[in-house]
């Protein structure tokens, strides 16, 4: 079965860093663009960052540009999100998601395009 399993969430002080990871199995990983979405309590789910199959294209939410870095390792079927200079407003459940695309340079931002989702990992940033 297809599995996306996030790890690395936790409690971190404002200004700190955290790296969340997603291990993917059961699909042809390199054929999928990957993304991290997040959902804070009482708010809609939003795209944080996305990366194409080749890792050559990335997209970031304006709120995290310059602070977060998405990466993937196609040999290990993993995608990671390095989060730096964390802010309390980054507090959310972070979800890993996979989007089957037609090119290894394509990345999409709409959550409706993402077919597979992980269970989420909680990231809490204290002030």
C-alpha positions as CSV (number, residue, x, y, z in Angstrom):
1,X,0.0,0.0,0.0
2,X,1.0,3.6,-0.4
3,X,2.4,5.1,2.7
4,X,3.6,8.6,3.5
5,X,5.0,8.8,7.0
6,X,6.0,12.1,8.5
7,X,8.4,12.4,11.4
8,X,10.4,15.1,13.2
9,X,7.7,17.3,14.5
10,X,7.9,18.7,18.0
11,X,8.1,21.7,20.2
12,X,10.6,24.4,19.4
13,X,11.2,27.9,20.7
14,X,10.7,30.9,18.4
15,X,13.8,31.5,16.3
16,X,14.7,27.9,16.4
17,X,14.9,25.3,13.7
18,X,13.3,21.9,13.0
19,X,13.5,19.4,10.2
20,X,10.5,17.3,9.4
21,X,10.9,14.3,7.1
22,X,8.5,12.1,5.1
23,X,9.2,8.5,4.1
24,X,7.3,7.3,1.1
25,X,6.6,3.8,0.0
26,X,4.3,2.0,-2.5
27,X,4.6,4.4,-5.4
28,X,7.0,5.4,-8.1
29,X,8.4,8.2,-6.1
30,X,10.3,10.1,-8.8
31,X,7.0,10.4,-10.8
32,X,5.5,12.5,-8.1
33,X,5.9,16.1,-7.1
34,X,6.0,16.3,-3.4
35,X,4.7,19.0,-1.0
36,X,4.4,20.0,2.5
37,X,1.1,21.5,3.6
38,X,0.1,22.7,7.0
39,X,-3.0,23.3,8.9
40,X,-3.2,25.4,12.0
41,X,-6.1,25.0,14.4
42,X,-9.1,26.9,13.1
43,X,-7.5,27.7,9.8
44,X,-7.6,26.2,6.3
45,X,-4.9,23.9,5.1
46,X,-2.2,25.8,3.1
47,X,0.8,24.9,0.9
48,X,4.1,25.4,2.6
49,X,6.5,24.2,0.0
50,X,6.5,21.9,-3.0
51,X,9.2,20.2,-5.1
52,X,9.2,18.6,-8.5
53,X,10.3,15.1,-9.2
54,X,13.7,16.1,-10.4
55,X,14.1,18.5,-7.4
56,X,14.8,21.2,-10.0
57,X,11.6,23.2,-9.3
58,X,10.4,24.5,-5.9
59,X,7.6,26.6,-4.7
60,X,7.2,28.2,-1.3
61,X,4.5,30.1,0.5
62,X,5.4,33.7,0.8
63,X,5.3,33.4,4.6
64,X,8.1,30.9,4.6
65,X,10.4,32.1,1.8
66,X,13.9,32.5,3.0
67,X,13.2,30.5,6.1
68,X,12.2,27.0,4.9
69,X,13.9,24.7,2.5
70,X,12.3,21.7,0.9
71,X,14.4,18.8,-0.4
72,X,14.0,15.3,-1.7
73,X,16.2,12.2,-2.1
74,X,14.8,10.0,-4.8
75,X,17.2,7.2,-3.9
76,X,15.8,7.1,-0.5
77,X,12.2,8.0,-1.3
78,X,12.1,10.8,1.2
79,X,11.2,14.4,1.2
80,X,12.2,16.8,4.0
81,X,11.4,20.3,5.1
82,X,14.1,22.3,6.9
83,X,12.4,25.0,8.9
84,X,14.6,27.8,10.2
85,X,13.8,30.9,12.2
86,X,10.6,29.5,13.3
87,X,7.8,31.8,14.4
88,X,4.7,31.0,16.6
89,X,2.5,31.4,13.5
90,X,4.3,28.4,12.0
91,X,2.5,26.2,14.6
92,X,0.4,23.7,12.7
93,X,0.1,20.1,11.8
94,X,2.4,19.5,8.8
95,X,1.4,17.1,6.1
96,X,3.4,15.4,3.4
97,X,1.6,14.9,0.1
98,X,2.3,13.4,-3.3
99,X,1.1,14.6,-6.7
100,X,1.4,12.4,-9.8
101,X,2.6,14.7,-12.6
102,X,3.6,14.4,-16.2
103,X,7.1,15.9,-16.0
104,X,9.8,15.9,-13.5
105,X,10.0,19.7,-13.6
106,X,6.3,20.2,-12.7
107,X,5.1,21.3,-9.3
108,X,1.6,22.3,-8.4
109,X,0.2,24.3,-5.5
110,X,-3.4,23.2,-5.3
111,X,-4.0,20.6,-2.7
112,X,-6.7,19.0,-4.8
113,X,-4.0,17.7,-7.1
114,X,-2.3,15.7,-4.4
115,X,-3.5,12.2,-4.3
116,X,-1.7,10.8,-1.3
117,X,-1.2,12.2,2.2
118,X,0.6,11.4,5.3
119,X,-0.9,11.4,8.8
120,X,0.7,14.7,9.7
121,X,3.2,15.7,12.4
122,X,2.6,18.5,14.9
123,X,5.0,21.4,14.9
124,X,4.6,23.8,17.8
125,X,6.6,27.0,18.1
126,X,6.6,28.7,21.5
127,X,7.1,32.3,22.0
